[in-house]
Amino acid sequence: MKAKIKFKVCGLPLKYFVPFFLVVIFCTYFGYMPTVTLGSGDGAMTGVGMVGTLAFLMSVGGLFFWIGSAIPVLNNYLGGSVLVSMFAPAILKYFGLLPESIVNGVAMLMKYGLQDVYIATLLCGSILYMDRKIILGAVARYLPAIIGSQVFALGFCVLGGLVTGYGPWDALFNIAAPTMSGGSGGAITTIPTLYTNLSGQDFMSQAGMYLCYVSIANVVAIVIGAASKPVLAKFGLVSPDEEPAILRKAGATMETESSIKIPSESSDYVAVLGGIFMCLAVYLAGNILGKLPGTKVIAGLAWAIILAIIIKCTGVIDDKTSYHTVWGMNLLLRGLLPAIVAGIGINSLDIGAMVSYFSPAALLIIVLGVVGAYVGAILFGHLFGLWGYESGVTAGLCCCNIGGSGDIAVLTACDRMSLLAFASISTRIGGALMVVWIGFLYPLLMK
């Protein structure tokens, strides 16, 4: 007998969510939402204020997020919760089913920085709360495999762009970067924001395309990881241990689990907000460095990640304080993600242009990128004393999927769930590293 799918949206069970949802919908469609007007004259724009807009995005985005997560195959392999919560509101807008006032309200809210708060907290928080020993251990042995994976993936995508006529730099920035940016969150927020900051043009309209590509890469990664295991075993590249290990050399060690168990949530609300505040300050410090004459060759977003790593590795902020960032990060990641994704869908996605996202050339480049990531991780992992297959799966395939749920899907298909800690390092450190790579390459190649 199948277990029932539990309904919980905005933290509420069905019987409590529905009444509040109906209030929001009634206000939205019958003109009871409080509005605000920005500008004057012909340039004035009237839209629903922050209270009404946020309530709408939380309820509608949350509902579609739950629907996506309730469809097993879609959610497990394509990041269905994010896909549905982004595209469903965009489809409503496309067919004229959303009032203009709510569309304008979403535009105002997103334009004035809601997604930037999310990006700052997610990127900086994911580094600042990690155990220092794990980061240093990853740098010593595991980071070379991640770097090798990314170099090969970027190179294979550029080659694919040349062969197919898609364009080498389009393949690099439109396909390679989003698929290796730390999961669906990187594809729909971090990469578009980075390009927007670097070019001065609005790239948020590309978020849907990037999400589609990373979802396809996730499926390709699962297939490649499961299918290649018997082949690599014949060459002695698969760990023979009953409990698969990643370190090939006997007696070698690498820290992968924190010596301090950190609760993912806290009832100390001041500490939660303090964690968010630290992330925002690091983000702003990175923005300063991204605009100074001697350091602006690297984007401000990339500088923020570099600063977070330096702060964590040097111990400038004590561990107990830096761990506050995980609470702030989880508040936004778990609580506001559906609303932010729905906002991006309404404000930035052009459903009419969706058909152009899918092409044989793009599909081939995605496959080449995933293969490149896998091959690079195997080669560099073997060179630095890791098992080739285990390194390829974690440092390679788990660098080009939809994030946490993608890691689980890949590791499950490869029967390597015991290596989840390494997959998490790939998602966090690998995603942050890709932002640094792209932040440096984009101004050089796209002038």
LUMLOLO-162750 format. One record per residue (C-alpha): y, x, z negated; residue in three letters. Coordinates in steps of 0.001 Angstrom, whole numbers. Last residue first. Example, Ala and Ser with C-alpha at 12.3 -4.5 7.8 and 13.67 -1.06 7.14 Angstrom:
<recs>
{Y = -1060; X = 13670; Z = -7140; r = SER}
{Y = -4500; X = 12300; Z = -7800; r = ALA}
</recs>
This chain:
<recs>
{Y = 42270; X = 33560; Z = 24702; r = LYS}
{Y = 38712; X = 32271; Z = 24178; r = MET}
{Y = 36765; X = 35522; Z = 23883; r = LEU}
{Y = 38673; X = 37523; Z = 21262; r = LEU}
{Y = 40089; X = 34597; Z = 19253; r = PRO}
{Y = 36606; X = 33003; Z = 19108; r = TYR}
{Y = 34672; X = 36143; Z = 18170; r = LEU}
{Y = 36075; X = 36786; Z = 14666; r = PHE}
{Y = 35968; X = 33221; Z = 13350; r = GLY}
{Y = 32634; X = 32847; Z = 15115; r = ILE}
{Y = 31012; X = 35680; Z = 13194; r = TRP}
{Y = 32603; X = 34662; Z = 9864; r = VAL}
{Y = 31511; X = 31045; Z = 10350; r = VAL}
{Y = 28011; X = 32308; Z = 11180; r = MET}
{Y = 27956; X = 34257; Z = 7920; r = LEU}
{Y = 28690; X = 31113; Z = 5907; r = ALA}
{Y = 25813; X = 29272; Z = 7572; r = GLY}
{Y = 23464; X = 32196; Z = 6974; r = GLY}
{Y = 24515; X = 32547; Z = 3326; r = ILE}
{Y = 24031; X = 28862; Z = 2552; r = ARG}
{Y = 21293; X = 27684; Z = 4932; r = THR}
{Y = 19441; X = 30998; Z = 4966; r = SER}
{Y = 19569; X = 31270; Z = 1170; r = ILE}
{Y = 18127; X = 27758; Z = 944; r = SER}
{Y = 15279; X = 28745; Z = 3280; r = ALA}
{Y = 14542; X = 31702; Z = 1020; r = PHE}
{Y = 14264; X = 29426; Z = -2019; r = ALA}
{Y = 12057; X = 27030; Z = -40; r = LEU}
{Y = 9406; X = 29727; Z = 446; r = LEU}
{Y = 6650; X = 27857; Z = -1435; r = SER}
{Y = 7051; X = 25066; Z = 1138; r = MET}
{Y = 5373; X = 27293; Z = 3742; r = ARG}
{Y = 2855; X = 25024; Z = 5461; r = ASP}
{Y = 4627; X = 25485; Z = 8837; r = CYS}
{Y = 5239; X = 21744; Z = 9340; r = ALA}
{Y = 6240; X = 21428; Z = 5678; r = THR}
{Y = 8561; X = 24430; Z = 5905; r = LEU}
{Y = 10319; X = 22999; Z = 8975; r = VAL}
{Y = 10696; X = 19500; Z = 7499; r = ALA}
{Y = 11869; X = 20843; Z = 4125; r = ILE}
{Y = 14452; X = 23094; Z = 5746; r = ASP}
{Y = 15666; X = 20196; Z = 7891; r = GLY}
{Y = 16109; X = 18057; Z = 4774; r = SER}
{Y = 18305; X = 20794; Z = 3316; r = GLY}
{Y = 20252; X = 21638; Z = 6469; r = GLY}
{Y = 20090; X = 20051; Z = 9932; r = ILE}
{Y = 18343; X = 22977; Z = 11597; r = ASN}
{Y = 19158; X = 26410; Z = 12976; r = CYS}
{Y = 19098; X = 28839; Z = 10048; r = CYS}
{Y = 15791; X = 27429; Z = 8758; r = CYS}
{Y = 14168; X = 28527; Z = 12031; r = LEU}
{Y = 15273; X = 32143; Z = 11702; r = GLY}
{Y = 15554; X = 33445; Z = 8137; r = ALA}
{Y = 12902; X = 31039; Z = 6796; r = THR}
{Y = 10406; X = 30590; Z = 9646; r = VAL}
{Y = 10884; X = 33994; Z = 11227; r = GLY}
{Y = 10669; X = 35796; Z = 7872; r = SER}
{Y = 7436; X = 34006; Z = 7011; r = GLU}
{Y = 6033; X = 34757; Z = 10456; r = TYR}
{Y = 7049; X = 38420; Z = 10475; r = GLY}
{Y = 6040; X = 39315; Z = 6922; r = TRP}
{Y = 8883; X = 41248; Z = 5354; r = LEU}
{Y = 9307; X = 45023; Z = 4975; r = GLY}
{Y = 12709; X = 45572; Z = 6550; r = PHE}
{Y = 11473; X = 46153; Z = 10115; r = LEU}
{Y = 9175; X = 43126; Z = 9908; r = HIS}
{Y = 12137; X = 40944; Z = 8950; r = GLY}
{Y = 14217; X = 42429; Z = 11747; r = PHE}
{Y = 11597; X = 41597; Z = 14384; r = LEU}
{Y = 10591; X = 38185; Z = 13022; r = ILE}
{Y = 14177; X = 37113; Z = 12357; r = ALA}
{Y = 15247; X = 38081; Z = 15872; r = GLY}
{Y = 12296; X = 36256; Z = 17461; r = VAL}
{Y = 12992; X = 33037; Z = 15547; r = TYR}
{Y = 16748; X = 33018; Z = 16137; r = ALA}
{Y = 16185; X = 33775; Z = 19819; r = GLY}
{Y = 13631; X = 30978; Z = 20135; r = VAL}
{Y = 16112; X = 28574; Z = 18493; r = VAL}
{Y = 18883; X = 29662; Z = 20844; r = GLY}
{Y = 16634; X = 29498; Z = 23914; r = LEU}
{Y = 15627; X = 25924; Z = 23029; r = VAL}
{Y = 19281; X = 24931; Z = 22568; r = ILE}
{Y = 20187; X = 26614; Z = 25866; r = ILE}
{Y = 17443; X = 24699; Z = 27693; r = LEU}
{Y = 18640; X = 21396; Z = 26232; r = LEU}
{Y = 22257; X = 22108; Z = 27207; r = ALA}
{Y = 21224; X = 22925; Z = 30784; r = ALA}
{Y = 19030; X = 19831; Z = 31091; r = PRO}
{Y = 22022; X = 17679; Z = 30079; r = SER}
{Y = 22946; X = 15502; Z = 27130; r = PHE}
{Y = 26503; X = 15597; Z = 25842; r = TYR}
{Y = 27886; X = 13873; Z = 28962; r = SER}
{Y = 26375; X = 10571; Z = 27879; r = VAL}
{Y = 28410; X = 10629; Z = 24670; r = MET}
{Y = 31788; X = 10501; Z = 26433; r = ALA}
{Y = 32144; X = 6720; Z = 26113; r = GLY}
{Y = 31225; X = 6974; Z = 22438; r = ILE}
{Y = 34381; X = 8980; Z = 21787; r = ASP}
{Y = 34016; X = 10262; Z = 18262; r = LEU}
{Y = 37072; X = 11444; Z = 16331; r = SER}
{Y = 38569; X = 8880; Z = 13989; r = ASN}
{Y = 35759; X = 6380; Z = 13564; r = ILE}
{Y = 32915; X = 8887; Z = 13486; r = GLY}
{Y = 34869; X = 11409; Z = 11406; r = ILE}
{Y = 35623; X = 8694; Z = 8872; r = GLY}
{Y = 31957; X = 7665; Z = 8733; r = ALA}
{Y = 31029; X = 11288; Z = 7991; r = VAL}
{Y = 33664; X = 11502; Z = 5253; r = ILE}
{Y = 32544; X = 8240; Z = 3648; r = ALA}
{Y = 28855; X = 9204; Z = 3752; r = PRO}
{Y = 29669; X = 12660; Z = 2279; r = LEU}
{Y = 31777; X = 11353; Z = -608; r = LEU}
{Y = 29280; X = 11051; Z = -3461; r = GLY}
{Y = 26484; X = 13496; Z = -2827; r = ARG}
{Y = 28406; X = 16340; Z = -1220; r = LEU}
{Y = 31718; X = 15544; Z = -2930; r = LEU}
{Y = 30399; X = 15383; Z = -6491; r = LEU}
{Y = 27769; X = 17991; Z = -5651; r = ASN}
{Y = 30446; X = 20561; Z = -4800; r = MET}
{Y = 32429; X = 19837; Z = -7958; r = GLY}
{Y = 29305; X = 20243; Z = -10055; r = TRP}
{Y = 28270; X = 23394; Z = -8203; r = VAL}
{Y = 31758; X = 24833; Z = -8723; r = THR}
{Y = 31402; X = 24747; Z = -12493; r = HIS}
{Y = 28877; X = 27587; Z = -12119; r = TYR}
{Y = 31829; X = 29951; Z = -11637; r = SER}
{Y = 32813; X = 29415; Z = -15264; r = THR}
{Y = 29427; X = 30249; Z = -16787; r = LYS}
{Y = 28950; X = 33130; Z = -14372; r = ASP}
{Y = 32114; X = 34991; Z = -15361; r = ASP}
{Y = 34824; X = 35262; Z = -12719; r = ILE}
{Y = 35493; X = 38812; Z = -11549; r = VAL}
{Y = 31715; X = 39271; Z = -11441; r = GLY}
{Y = 31867; X = 41696; Z = -8523; r = THR}
{Y = 29211; X = 39882; Z = -6465; r = CYS}
{Y = 30660; X = 36424; Z = -7078; r = LYS}
{Y = 34287; X = 37255; Z = -6367; r = ILE}
{Y = 33341; X = 39304; Z = -3302; r = ILE}
{Y = 31155; X = 36481; Z = -1939; r = ILE}
{Y = 33925; X = 33919; Z = -2505; r = ALA}
{Y = 36457; X = 36222; Z = -833; r = LEU}
{Y = 34248; X = 36562; Z = 2250; r = ILE}
{Y = 33833; X = 32787; Z = 2424; r = ILE}
{Y = 37598; X = 32220; Z = 2163; r = ALA}
{Y = 38164; X = 34912; Z = 4785; r = TRP}
{Y = 35957; X = 32984; Z = 7214; r = ALA}
{Y = 38069; X = 29858; Z = 6744; r = LEU}
{Y = 41236; X = 31930; Z = 7185; r = GLY}
{Y = 40031; X = 33243; Z = 10538; r = ALA}
{Y = 39471; X = 36981; Z = 11026; r = ILE}
{Y = 41886; X = 38915; Z = 13285; r = VAL}
{Y = 44529; X = 37585; Z = 10875; r = LYS}
{Y = 43983; X = 40554; Z = 8554; r = THR}
{Y = 46668; X = 43096; Z = 9442; r = GLY}
{Y = 49442; X = 40680; Z = 10446; r = PRO}
{Y = 48810; X = 38135; Z = 7648; r = LEU}
{Y = 47798; X = 34608; Z = 8706; r = LYS}
{Y = 44066; X = 34532; Z = 7934; r = GLY}
{Y = 44687; X = 36395; Z = 4688; r = LEU}
{Y = 46841; X = 33522; Z = 3426; r = ILE}
{Y = 44269; X = 30917; Z = 4527; r = ASN}
{Y = 41587; X = 32807; Z = 2623; r = GLY}
{Y = 43716; X = 32517; Z = -503; r = ALA}
{Y = 44053; X = 28788; Z = 216; r = LEU}
{Y = 40254; X = 28363; Z = 395; r = TYR}
{Y = 39868; X = 30391; Z = -2814; r = VAL}
{Y = 42340; X = 28027; Z = -4505; r = ALA}
{Y = 40527; X = 24930; Z = -3183; r = LEU}
{Y = 37183; X = 26239; Z = -4468; r = CYS}
{Y = 38650; X = 26994; Z = -7910; r = MET}
{Y = 40179; X = 23491; Z = -8096; r = PHE}
{Y = 36860; X = 21845; Z = -7202; r = ILE}
{Y = 35165; X = 23708; Z = -10048; r = GLY}
{Y = 37964; X = 22756; Z = -12416; r = GLY}
{Y = 37496; X = 19144; Z = -11372; r = LEU}
{Y = 33883; X = 19313; Z = -12497; r = VAL}
{Y = 34855; X = 21230; Z = -15654; r = ALA}
{Y = 37353; X = 18497; Z = -16567; r = VAL}
{Y = 34690; X = 15872; Z = -15906; r = TYR}
{Y = 32284; X = 17374; Z = -18441; r = ASP}
{Y = 29453; X = 14893; Z = -17824; r = SER}
{Y = 27776; X = 17445; Z = -15607; r = SER}
{Y = 25497; X = 17374; Z = -12582; r = GLU}
{Y = 23201; X = 19842; Z = -10820; r = SER}
{Y = 22062; X = 21364; Z = -14111; r = PRO}
{Y = 21990; X = 25163; Z = -13853; r = ILE}
{Y = 18830; X = 26999; Z = -14880; r = LYS}
{Y = 19739; X = 30605; Z = -15571; r = ILE}
{Y = 17585; X = 33422; Z = -14226; r = SER}
{Y = 18250; X = 32032; Z = -10765; r = SER}
{Y = 15380; X = 32167; Z = -8323; r = GLU}
{Y = 15001; X = 34392; Z = -5285; r = THR}
{Y = 15164; X = 37936; Z = -6650; r = GLU}
{Y = 13311; X = 40400; Z = -4422; r = MET}
{Y = 10369; X = 42569; Z = -5318; r = THR}
{Y = 8282; X = 45243; Z = -3634; r = ALA}
{Y = 5003; X = 46210; Z = -5319; r = GLY}
{Y = 2995; X = 45943; Z = -2126; r = ALA}
{Y = 5109; X = 45825; Z = 1019; r = LYS}
{Y = 4895; X = 42647; Z = 3095; r = ARG}
{Y = 7400; X = 40535; Z = 1157; r = LEU}
{Y = 7413; X = 36906; Z = 2350; r = ILE}
{Y = 4469; X = 35641; Z = 341; r = ALA}
{Y = 2092; X = 32811; Z = 1221; r = PRO}
{Y = 55; X = 31532; Z = -1763; r = GLU}
{Y = -3460; X = 32099; Z = -405; r = GLU}
{Y = -2186; X = 35441; Z = 802; r = ASP}
{Y = -2801; X = 36509; Z = 4405; r = PRO}
{Y = 919; X = 36581; Z = 5262; r = SER}
{Y = 1297; X = 36140; Z = 9022; r = VAL}
{Y = 2265; X = 39003; Z = 11363; r = LEU}
{Y = -1237; X = 40389; Z = 11865; r = GLY}
{Y = -1116; X = 40071; Z = 15660; r = PHE}
{Y = -3690; X = 37266; Z = 15781; r = LYS}
{Y = -1741; X = 35459; Z = 13040; r = ALA}
{Y = 1320; X = 35428; Z = 15303; r = LEU}
{Y = -541; X = 33272; Z = 17838; r = VAL}
{Y = -1967; X = 30899; Z = 15227; r = PRO}
{Y = 1529; X = 30366; Z = 13699; r = LYS}
{Y = 3385; X = 29746; Z = 16950; r = SER}
{Y = 2803; X = 25984; Z = 17232; r = ALA}
{Y = 4045; X = 25005; Z = 13752; r = ALA}
{Y = 7251; X = 27057; Z = 13839; r = GLY}
{Y = 8033; X = 26229; Z = 17467; r = ILE}
{Y = 7625; X = 22475; Z = 16951; r = VAL}
{Y = 9716; X = 22362; Z = 13775; r = ILE}
{Y = 12470; X = 24535; Z = 15266; r = ALA}
{Y = 12645; X = 22361; Z = 18405; r = VAL}
{Y = 13087; X = 19251; Z = 16238; r = VAL}
{Y = 15944; X = 20860; Z = 14284; r = ASN}
{Y = 17534; X = 22173; Z = 17477; r = ALA}
{Y = 17752; X = 18575; Z = 18746; r = ILE}
{Y = 19564; X = 17541; Z = 15565; r = SER}
{Y = 21855; X = 20589; Z = 15848; r = VAL}
{Y = 22792; X = 19549; Z = 19384; r = TYR}
{Y = 23497; X = 15928; Z = 18527; r = CYS}
{Y = 25651; X = 16970; Z = 15555; r = LEU}
{Y = 27654; X = 19329; Z = 17771; r = TYR}
{Y = 28270; X = 16565; Z = 20305; r = MET}
{Y = 29377; X = 14150; Z = 17594; r = GLY}
{Y = 31725; X = 16715; Z = 16072; r = ALA}
{Y = 33468; X = 17390; Z = 19398; r = GLN}
{Y = 36233; X = 14856; Z = 18717; r = SER}
{Y = 37088; X = 16957; Z = 15659; r = MET}
{Y = 38305; X = 19715; Z = 17983; r = PHE}
{Y = 42034; X = 18949; Z = 17712; r = ASP}
{Y = 43988; X = 21761; Z = 19370; r = GLN}
{Y = 45801; X = 24569; Z = 17536; r = GLY}
{Y = 43198; X = 27023; Z = 18786; r = SER}
{Y = 42102; X = 28835; Z = 15627; r = LEU}
{Y = 42667; X = 26036; Z = 13122; r = ASN}
{Y = 41069; X = 23423; Z = 15376; r = THR}
{Y = 38150; X = 25729; Z = 16130; r = TYR}
{Y = 37496; X = 26245; Z = 12405; r = LEU}
{Y = 37829; X = 22525; Z = 11706; r = THR}
{Y = 35317; X = 21707; Z = 14449; r = PRO}
{Y = 32912; X = 24356; Z = 13040; r = ILE}
{Y = 33190; X = 23268; Z = 9383; r = THR}
{Y = 33082; X = 19473; Z = 9731; r = THR}
{Y = 30400; X = 18027; Z = 12008; r = ILE}
{Y = 28284; X = 21104; Z = 12685; r = ALA}
{Y = 28646; X = 22677; Z = 9254; r = GLY}
{Y = 27650; X = 19463; Z = 7518; r = GLY}
{Y = 24701; X = 19019; Z = 9890; r = SER}
{Y = 23159; X = 22292; Z = 8802; r = GLY}
{Y = 24497; X = 25699; Z = 7783; r = GLY}
{Y = 26402; X = 26812; Z = 10881; r = SER}
{Y = 23462; X = 27840; Z = 13073; r = MET}
{Y = 23317; X = 24834; Z = 15443; r = THR}
{Y = 27114; X = 24558; Z = 15523; r = PRO}
{Y = 27623; X = 28208; Z = 16590; r = ALA}
{Y = 24931; X = 28398; Z = 19279; r = ALA}
{Y = 25800; X = 25164; Z = 21101; r = ILE}
{Y = 29525; X = 24680; Z = 21689; r = ASN}
{Y = 30747; X = 28203; Z = 20856; r = PHE}
{Y = 28092; X = 30401; Z = 22463; r = LEU}
{Y = 27055; X = 28047; Z = 25261; r = ALA}
{Y = 30700; X = 27435; Z = 26144; r = ASP}
{Y = 31184; X = 31210; Z = 26080; r = TRP}
{Y = 28303; X = 31865; Z = 28468; r = PRO}
{Y = 29039; X = 28982; Z = 30884; r = GLY}
{Y = 26795; X = 26016; Z = 31648; r = TYR}
{Y = 25817; X = 27690; Z = 34929; r = GLY}
{Y = 22171; X = 27585; Z = 33896; r = THR}
{Y = 21506; X = 31341; Z = 33936; r = VAL}
{Y = 24840; X = 32392; Z = 32422; r = LEU}
{Y = 24772; X = 29806; Z = 29634; r = GLY}
{Y = 21173; X = 30676; Z = 28862; r = GLY}
{Y = 22125; X = 34346; Z = 28514; r = LEU}
{Y = 24934; X = 33376; Z = 26127; r = VAL}
{Y = 22433; X = 31262; Z = 24191; r = CYS}
{Y = 19918; X = 34110; Z = 24008; r = PHE}
{Y = 22618; X = 36486; Z = 22734; r = GLY}
{Y = 23822; X = 34071; Z = 20046; r = LEU}
{Y = 20254; X = 33504; Z = 18863; r = ALA}
{Y = 19413; X = 37223; Z = 18967; r = PHE}
{Y = 22479; X = 38155; Z = 16894; r = VAL}
{Y = 21843; X = 35250; Z = 14509; r = GLN}
{Y = 18234; X = 36173; Z = 13801; r = SER}
{Y = 19074; X = 39836; Z = 13376; r = GLY}
{Y = 21756; X = 38903; Z = 10845; r = ILE}
{Y = 19349; X = 36631; Z = 8965; r = ILE}
{Y = 16653; X = 39331; Z = 8935; r = ALA}
{Y = 19200; X = 41900; Z = 7737; r = PRO}
{Y = 20220; X = 39480; Z = 4946; r = LEU}
{Y = 16718; X = 39378; Z = 3467; r = TYR}
{Y = 16259; X = 42860; Z = 2091; r = ARG}
{Y = 19286; X = 44322; Z = 319; r = ALA}
{Y = 21840; X = 41576; Z = 927; r = VAL}
{Y = 19401; X = 38911; Z = -248; r = ALA}
{Y = 18788; X = 40808; Z = -3456; r = GLY}
{Y = 22541; X = 41101; Z = -4057; r = LEU}
{Y = 22996; X = 37357; Z = -3488; r = ILE}
{Y = 20011; X = 36459; Z = -5664; r = ILE}
{Y = 21111; X = 38791; Z = -8466; r = LYS}
{Y = 24593; X = 37204; Z = -8480; r = ARG}
{Y = 23113; X = 33739; Z = -9039; r = ASP}
{Y = 24679; X = 31214; Z = -6677; r = MET}
{Y = 27536; X = 29031; Z = -8002; r = TYR}
{Y = 30320; X = 30830; Z = -6143; r = LEU}
{Y = 28612; X = 30810; Z = -2742; r = ILE}
{Y = 27852; X = 27092; Z = -2244; r = SER}
{Y = 31134; X = 26279; Z = -3984; r = GLY}
{Y = 33238; X = 28170; Z = -1445; r = CYS}
{Y = 31771; X = 26409; Z = 1577; r = LEU}
{Y = 31264; X = 22929; Z = 86; r = LEU}
{Y = 34511; X = 22760; Z = -1884; r = THR}
{Y = 36672; X = 23981; Z = 985; r = ALA}
{Y = 34901; X = 21780; Z = 3540; r = ILE}
{Y = 35201; X = 18610; Z = 1421; r = TYR}
{Y = 38883; X = 19199; Z = 678; r = VAL}
{Y = 39423; X = 19813; Z = 4389; r = ASP}
{Y = 37685; X = 16518; Z = 5220; r = GLN}
{Y = 40187; X = 14565; Z = 3133; r = LEU}
{Y = 43092; X = 16518; Z = 4642; r = GLY}
{Y = 46039; X = 14495; Z = 5866; r = TYR}
{Y = 44592; X = 13830; Z = 9301; r = LYS}
{Y = 41426; X = 12285; Z = 7855; r = MET}
{Y = 43322; X = 9782; Z = 5722; r = LEU}
{Y = 45868; X = 8954; Z = 8430; r = MET}
{Y = 43233; X = 8452; Z = 11124; r = ALA}
{Y = 41165; X = 6285; Z = 8753; r = VAL}
{Y = 44207; X = 4099; Z = 8100; r = GLY}
{Y = 44866; X = 3831; Z = 11818; r = ASN}
{Y = 41313; X = 2595; Z = 12442; r = VAL}
{Y = 41654; X = 234; Z = 9451; r = ILE}
{Y = 44909; X = -1231; Z = 10847; r = SER}
{Y = 43468; X = -1536; Z = 14341; r = GLU}
{Y = 40789; X = -3903; Z = 13053; r = PRO}
{Y = 37210; X = -2739; Z = 13722; r = LEU}
{Y = 34897; X = -4586; Z = 16110; r = LEU}
{Y = 36608; X = -3329; Z = 19264; r = GLY}
{Y = 33359; X = -2297; Z = 20969; r = PHE}
{Y = 34145; X = 1415; Z = 20636; r = TYR}
{Y = 35231; X = 987; Z = 17001; r = LYS}
{Y = 31905; X = -549; Z = 16028; r = LEU}
{Y = 30162; X = 2222; Z = 17981; r = ILE}
{Y = 32070; X = 4854; Z = 15989; r = ALA}
{Y = 31032; X = 3121; Z = 12759; r = PRO}
{Y = 27360; X = 3370; Z = 13873; r = ALA}
{Y = 27668; X = 6945; Z = 15154; r = PHE}
{Y = 28604; X = 8775; Z = 11963; r = MET}
{Y = 26595; X = 6911; Z = 9314; r = SER}
{Y = 23626; X = 6709; Z = 11696; r = VAL}
{Y = 23549; X = 10421; Z = 12486; r = LEU}
{Y = 24153; X = 11513; Z = 8894; r = VAL}
{Y = 21311; X = 9413; Z = 7473; r = SER}
{Y = 19105; X = 10119; Z = 10489; r = GLY}
{Y = 19026; X = 13892; Z = 10100; r = GLY}
{Y = 16891; X = 14223; Z = 13213; r = LEU}
{Y = 13455; X = 15208; Z = 11907; r = TYR}
{Y = 13030; X = 13623; Z = 8496; r = ASN}
{Y = 15679; X = 10908; Z = 8853; r = ASN}
{Y = 14645; X = 9565; Z = 12251; r = LEU}
{Y = 10937; X = 9753; Z = 11419; r = VAL}
{Y = 11363; X = 8040; Z = 8034; r = PRO}
{Y = 13956; X = 5301; Z = 8761; r = ILE}
{Y = 15316; X = 4553; Z = 5268; r = ALA}
{Y = 17666; X = 7578; Z = 5345; r = SER}
{Y = 19514; X = 6127; Z = 8331; r = GLY}
{Y = 19900; X = 2728; Z = 6667; r = ILE}
{Y = 21147; X = 4414; Z = 3486; r = TRP}
{Y = 23816; X = 6362; Z = 5393; r = PHE}
{Y = 24775; X = 3153; Z = 7222; r = PHE}
{Y = 25423; X = 1446; Z = 3884; r = LEU}
{Y = 27280; X = 4436; Z = 2432; r = GLY}
{Y = 29519; X = 4740; Z = 5481; r = GLY}
{Y = 30336; X = 1025; Z = 5312; r = VAL}
{Y = 30980; X = 982; Z = 1560; r = SER}
{Y = 32548; X = 4417; Z = 1111; r = MET}
{Y = 34556; X = 4176; Z = 4331; r = LEU}
{Y = 35963; X = 753; Z = 3457; r = PHE}
{Y = 36851; X = 1714; Z = -126; r = ALA}
{Y = 38497; X = 4908; Z = 1117; r = LEU}
{Y = 40565; X = 2988; Z = 3648; r = THR}
{Y = 41591; X = 306; Z = 1142; r = GLY}
{Y = 42766; X = 2738; Z = -1511; r = VAL}
{Y = 44285; X = 5200; Z = 959; r = MET}
{Y = 46508; X = 2685; Z = 2691; r = GLY}
{Y = 45548; X = 569; Z = 5694; r = VAL}
{Y = 47535; X = 1486; Z = 8779; r = GLY}
{Y = 50949; X = 1278; Z = 10339; r = THR}
{Y = 52037; X = 3992; Z = 12745; r = MET}
{Y = 55661; X = 4709; Z = 13638; r = ALA}
{Y = 56379; X = 6861; Z = 16689; r = GLY}
{Y = 58375; X = 4182; Z = 18522; r = ASP}
{Y = 60791; X = 3887; Z = 15606; r = GLY}
{Y = 59816; X = 5388; Z = 12295; r = SER}
{Y = 57156; X = 7580; Z = 10764; r = GLY}
{Y = 54266; X = 6481; Z = 8547; r = LEU}
{Y = 53739; X = 2844; Z = 7615; r = THR}
{Y = 51466; X = 1826; Z = 4727; r = VAL}
{Y = 49081; X = -1086; Z = 4353; r = THR}
{Y = 47425; X = -2958; Z = 1489; r = PRO}
{Y = 44267; X = -4702; Z = 2795; r = MET}
{Y = 44359; X = -8495; Z = 2688; r = TYR}
{Y = 44400; X = -9058; Z = 6432; r = GLY}
{Y = 41303; X = -11209; Z = 6853; r = PHE}
{Y = 38981; X = -8617; Z = 8394; r = TYR}
{Y = 39401; X = -5709; Z = 5981; r = THR}
{Y = 40033; X = -7750; Z = 2818; r = CYS}
{Y = 36867; X = -9788; Z = 3432; r = PHE}
{Y = 34878; X = -6607; Z = 4185; r = ILE}
{Y = 36003; X = -4948; Z = 940; r = VAL}
{Y = 35239; X = -8032; Z = -1154; r = VAL}
{Y = 31870; X = -8439; Z = 580; r = LEU}
{Y = 30928; X = -4847; Z = -296; r = PHE}
{Y = 31759; X = -5439; Z = -3964; r = PHE}
{Y = 29514; X = -8518; Z = -4044; r = PRO}
{Y = 26709; X = -6713; Z = -2117; r = VAL}
{Y = 26614; X = -3525; Z = -4207; r = PHE}
{Y = 25695; X = -5190; Z = -7495; r = TYR}
{Y = 22568; X = -7072; Z = -6397; r = LYS}
{Y = 21568; X = -4279; Z = -3997; r = LEU}
{Y = 21492; X = -1433; Z = -6526; r = PRO}
{Y = 24619; X = 697; Z = -6960; r = LEU}
{Y = 25120; X = 4470; Z = -6775; r = GLY}
{Y = 27502; X = 4117; Z = -3832; r = CYS}
{Y = 24494; X = 2624; Z = -2026; r = VAL}
{Y = 21072; X = 2287; Z = -3651; r = LYS}
{Y = 18192; X = 386; Z = -2109; r = PHE}
{Y = 14722; X = 1723; Z = -2944; r = LYS}
{Y = 12265; X = 1749; Z = -76; r = ILE}
{Y = 9135; X = -67; Z = -1215; r = LYS}
{Y = 5997; X = 1981; Z = -1598; r = ALA}
{Y = 3348; X = 1451; Z = 1048; r = LYS}
{Y = 0; X = 0; Z = 0; r = MET}
</recs>
